[in-house]
Amino acid sequence: MALDGPYFSDLLLLAFYLSGLRFSPNLTAQEREDRSARYMKLVMNMIMEELSKPCSIPTARESNAARRKIAASKVSYRPP
């Protein structure tokens, strides 16, 4: 997984950290709880940021409007 590659996200990396914390033999239970709470706070902040942005997934209405625009431009085009 390359950093900033097409299949990388900070959220995915934090999910790996969180799942890895559960099985870390080098941490006490208190350290696990503290780190889990810190990573969960980061995850929740990232989710809140994404939810506050406009939708980045094209909707059916947007794609229909784009199709109509393309179709209209093809109809009005007349070859020389």
Residue pairs with C-beta under 8 A, 6 or more apart in sequence:
1 7
1 8
1 12
2 8
10 46
11 43
11 46
11 47
14 39
14 42
14 43
14 46
15 43
17 39
18 36
18 39
18 40
18 43
21 27
21 32
21 35
21 36
21 39
22 32
24 32
27 35
